[in-house]
Amino acid sequence: MSEPGLVTQGLELMFFGMGTVFVFLTMLVFVTGFMSKLVNKYAPEEVVVPTPAKKRPQPQGVDPQLLKVLSAAVKEHRARQK
């Protein structure tokens, strides 16, 4: 085969392949959209009503004895780090 014949054949093959892919992807877009509408029509998504979260009681204050113990523990830790 001559060079121009090979180039022409290559271009024809390229356009045929690209055309096939383009047609397939276009069909895929339309079929996917159709399926989405079909599913929403026959099996709609259920609406979930959020339930309010239960409020936890807020602590009124910190126990003074606990605060002293925590302060002593922090001081001891810092003293050991030096």
Order of alpha helices (4+ residues) and beta strands (2+ residues): alpha-alpha
